[in-house]
Amino acid sequence: MEAEEDCSELFLLCLFLGLLLEAWAGKIQYMVPEETDKAFFVGNIAKDLGLQPQELTEHRVRIISRGRTQLFALNHRSGSLVTAGRIDREELCAQSVRCLVSFNILVEDKMKLYPVEVEIIDINDNTPQFQLEEVEFKMNEITTPGTRIPLPFGQDLDVGMNSLQNYQLSSNPHFSLDVQQGSDGSRYPEMVLQSPLDREEEAVHHLVLTASDGGNPVRSGTLRIHVQVVDANDNPPAFTQAQYHMSVAENVPPGTRLLTVKATDPDEGANGEVTYSFHNIDQKIAQIFQLDSDTGEISNKESLDFEEYKIYPMEIQAQDGAGLMARAKVLVKVLDINDNAPEVTMTSVTTAVPENFPPGTIIALISVHDQDSGDNGDTTCSIPENLPFKLEKLDDNYYHLVTERTLDRELTSRYNITVTATDKGIPTLSTETHISLKVTDINDNPPCFPQDSYSVFIPENNPRGASIFSLTAQDADTNENALVTYSLAEDTIQGAPLSSYISINSDTGILYALRSFDYEEFRDLHLRVMAYDNGDPRLSSNVSLSLFVLDQNDNTPEILYPALPTDGSTGVELAPRSAEPGYLVTKVVAVDRDSGQNAWLSYRLLKASEPGLFTVGLHTGEVRTARALLDRDALKQSLVVAVQDHGQPPLSATVTLTVAVADNIPAVLADLGSLEPSADPDSSGLTLYLVVAVAVVSCIFLAFVIVLLGLRLRRWHSSRLLQAAGVGLAGVPASHFVGVDGVGAFLQTYSQEVSLRADARESHVIFPQPNYADTLLSQESCGKSEPLLITQDLLEGKKEAFSQVNVFLPFSYLARIGFNYKRSINIYVTNSVFKFFSVTNTNLSLNLI
């Protein structure tokens, strides 16, 4: 029999545990200590949901909590549940043994809820405290030993071992401490009189009551007790009831008289006067209620809230004038009234659905909550019956709004759904909320351009950012399916991406030039414009667009010849004085980077120092003499030639030519010397002196040539005599003997080519080739760099006639023509030398030694 009873009990225990596990099977449970820092790890919610951390964002997982501050948050990167801030257990759950925080995890794309329960673990963060810092008692000296005096008890907001565990009274021969334990497990300290009091011996006794908790480290609070010994008072106050009960509606206004306690004392005088006070009352309750110390009337200072306290417990103490006391308990019960309408929360809602969605599609997740209790908090939820939707009830007052049949956009494109939540209180309260649902079209038409291709013409040098064309594509669908966006197909132009040249407004289809186009860089662009709608899947079409760049006259003619010197001087062209009309002096060569009419060039003589002497070909740029050169014509002629294109507006460039007119070297030297520009008006005198010096040099040079001719004749005569004798010169090559004509040939050769150098650029002015037929210098010797020899006879015969001839040339002239003063040109005449060399920094000397 006993074995059967044991089996039955075991079976019932297993059944109970199975039901308990089944009840908790659907919940995710965690524990976290209170007072932790923000973002403290609570649990791996992604793992418990069967998801990867990155899937929390993909599935739009979020926390749904009701009626309180958000205490927890999701870390989508690690997939963990963390604290959203500091959590105070005592603030959340007061003295409850277990502090549980419940909320739901919503996987929004699946419209699925997962209940989560987090237990807040208490830590020893509160010190036991007494409501008063000190208390005073009056005891008659005739009080018999064994009399118990209830003491104020301490309060510790912590729970478990962290709560108040024991009391300790300071040592005193007359009093001891006895702690009573109530039915609810609370400890109540009482002070017991151990031996009779003697007022005459000690009128006041001072004691200290210490309350300690069981945490680590131990926390404690103290209460100072003063016992005043008075004369005899043999009747303590007595309450009419040991316990008072009062029920009051939660909506009573502040200041309402709720209850009156009454205590009587048969003594007379001060020993019979009773005063009332709260004893061992919670601090929050003390802030809500007030007690009249004379009448014992209890009233509320603040509004009562059934959702916060259902019963307010209080202890009232009555004390007569002699210090005798009595206590009574008061329980104020708060009655719930239907003062809260249901709260409807759209946890998740879809505002638009395609018309091809199947029946049973979830439109919204609705949460209904009523803060009242009982029937007042029992709610129902409904929608109108003439709609193709229905409500499906879930756990914890959640509802799914789903489609009941397939929707048809052509019949109804928008639904306004009214959701009504109603409680069962009296009177009934209800709340309505509205859902606007739009039925969207299916994307089955791609955007379409009116033309198959487009051509755009744009002038070059357009401003950056200017709009150049606009494209528009139409989509036969509606709403978002007809919202067209534009883009350019990726391409490259001359190695650079197309997006660096052209951009398109994705909304309007307007094309913009991102840079200023240059016709000389490229003349056309071919691109493809894409048009996409915003449907799902996205449909698209494309069209080709050709962009042609039109030339503008933006390039000035560029003169290639004559090249302009970089030092500010002018170029030099030489013309013989014997030139006939139409003689080609030089040719101005210019190009224009533009094309067409903008590149047609014409030339004209803009300015001339001698009008009518030169002409310029209109289309060829050839500079020719217009008439024969006269002796009165200046050696230096300055021409300004203008080159102009035929664009609109026309652009032009000018070049200054300097033509030197001369037939011989002295004239050339004089002319080149005159090319040095005058720095200021005072330089005209210096120029005059230079011209005189050049003239003197020319005269000396002519005299030198005449002397050489005389010597040549004498040498010729002597050579005839030597040939007859056949002695002395038989082994000497003929090419080593040069007469006066040879020197003239050398000088004539030297005058053929004058090198003008400005900085690193060189130009050559070439006279027509002279005729050497009348000289004694052979063709072979003209091509060699051998010295020219004159016989010793000739030198000795004329040694006294010319010992040294100096020709001075200005150094500024030499620097301008690029003459290197460190370089010497030597003419050997037997043992004597003609030498050009530099003697100073300002002159070049031509010496005959």
Sequence and secondary structure as in RCSB ss.txt:
>XXXX:A:sequence
MEAEEDCSELFLLCLFLGLLLEAWAGKIQYMVPEETDKAFFVGNIAKDLGLQPQELTEHRVRIISRGRTQLFALN
HRSGSLVTAGRIDREELCAQSVRCLVSFNILVEDKMKLYPVEVEIIDINDNTPQFQLEEVEFKMNEITTPGTRIP
LPFGQDLDVGMNSLQNYQLSSNPHFSLDVQQGSDGSRYPEMVLQSPLDREEEAVHHLVLTASDGGNPVRSGTLRI
HVQVVDANDNPPAFTQAQYHMSVAENVPPGTRLLTVKATDPDEGANGEVTYSFHNIDQKIAQIFQLDSDTGEISN
KESLDFEEYKIYPMEIQAQDGAGLMARAKVLVKVLDINDNAPEVTMTSVTTAVPENFPPGTIIALISVHDQDSGD
NGDTTCSIPENLPFKLEKLDDNYYHLVTERTLDRELTSRYNITVTATDKGIPTLSTETHISLKVTDINDNPPCFP
QDSYSVFIPENNPRGASIFSLTAQDADTNENALVTYSLAEDTIQGAPLSSYISINSDTGILYALRSFDYEEFRDL
HLRVMAYDNGDPRLSSNVSLSLFVLDQNDNTPEILYPALPTDGSTGVELAPRSAEPGYLVTKVVAVDRDSGQNAW
LSYRLLKASEPGLFTVGLHTGEVRTARALLDRDALKQSLVVAVQDHGQPPLSATVTLTVAVADNIPAVLADLGSL
EPSADPDSSGLTLYLVVAVAVVSCIFLAFVIVLLGLRLRRWHSSRLLQAAGVGLAGVPASHFVGVDGVGAFLQTY
SQEVSLRADARESHVIFPQPNYADTLLSQESCGKSEPLLITQDLLEGKKEAFSQVNVFLPFSYLARIGFNYKRSI
NIYVTNSVFKFFSVTNTNLSLNLI
>XXXX:A:secstr
 HHHHHHHHHHHHHHHHHHHHHHHTT EEEEEETT  TT EEE HHHHTT  TTHHHHTTEEEE  SS   EEEE
TTTTEEEESS   HHHHHTT SS EEEEEEEETTTTEEEEEEEEEE  S    B SSSEEEEEEETT  TT EEE
    B S  GGGSEEEEEE   SSEEEEEEE TTS EEEEEEE S   TTT SEEEEEEEEEESSSS  EEEEEE
EEEEES      EES SEEEEEEETT  TT EEEE  EE    GGGG  EEEE S  HHHHHHEEE TTT EEEE
SS   TTT SEEEEEEEEE TTS EEEEEEEEEEE  S    EEEEEEE SEEETT  TT EEEEEEEE SS GG
GG EEEE  TTSSEEEEE GGGEEEEEESS   TTT SEEEEEEEEEE SSS  EEEEEEEEEEE       B S
SSEEEEEEESS  TT EEEE   B SS GGGG  EEEE   EETTEEGGGTEEE TTT EEEESS   TTT SEE
EEEEEEE SSSS  EEEEEEEEEEE  S    EEEES   TTS  EEEEE TT  TT EEEE EEE SS GGGG 
EEEEEEEESSTTSEEE TTT EEEESS   TTS SEEEEEEEEEE SSS  EEEEEEEEEE SSHHHHHHHHHTT
S  SSTTHHHHHHHHHHHHHHHHHHHHHHHHHHHHHHHHHHHHHHHHHHHT S TTS GGG   HHHHHHHHHHH
HHEEEEEETTEEEEEE      TTSS  HHHHTS       HHHHHHTTTT S    EEEHHHHHHHT  TT  E
EEEETTEEEEEEE SSSEEEEEE 
